[in-house]
Amino acid sequence: MSSYADTSFLVSLYGKDVNSHSAIALVKRYRPVFLVTPFGEVEFTSIVLAIAARPKGWTVNEARAIEESFVRDLQSGVWQWEDLPPETWHRARELSRRYAPVLASRAMDALHVACALLLAADDFYTFDRDQAKLARAAGLAVLGT
C-alpha cells in the first residue's frame, strides 16, 4: 500500500507546528510508505527554509536540520522515491480546468493531486483544507484534515 503526502503533511511530520502531533499519530497508526517526487522534495526544502525567514519561524539551523533529516530518510529508503510521471503536467491541467472554477484550487494543489493519482497512491495525506477538497473531488481517500 502506498500513500502520497503533500508538503503540508511532511513539514508537520518533520518540524514542530500545530499539526505535528496529528501527523505523528497518523504515521504511527497507518504506517504509510510515502511516495516522494522531485517536485515534493523541492517544495519541502523551499517551505522549510522559508519558514526560517519568518519572525516566529524556525532558526536557519533548525530548518537545515529538518531538511537534512528528510533527505536522510529519502536516501535510506524510509520513503519511496518516484520520478515525476511524464503525464503530471497534463493531468494537473485537467484537474485545474475541472475543479479550479468550483473549488478555487491552485496549481500546486493540482500538481500534488495529479502526482498521487498517476502514482496510484492508495491515500493522500494533507493538512491543507483546499488541497484536501481537490483530492477528494478527484477520488482520493484523504487523511489529515
Beta strands, then each sheet from edge to edge (+ up, - down):
strand 1: 3-5
strand 2: 34-36
strand 3: 80-81
strand 4: 123-125
strand 5: 142-143
sheet 1: 3+ 2+ 1+ 4+ 5+
end
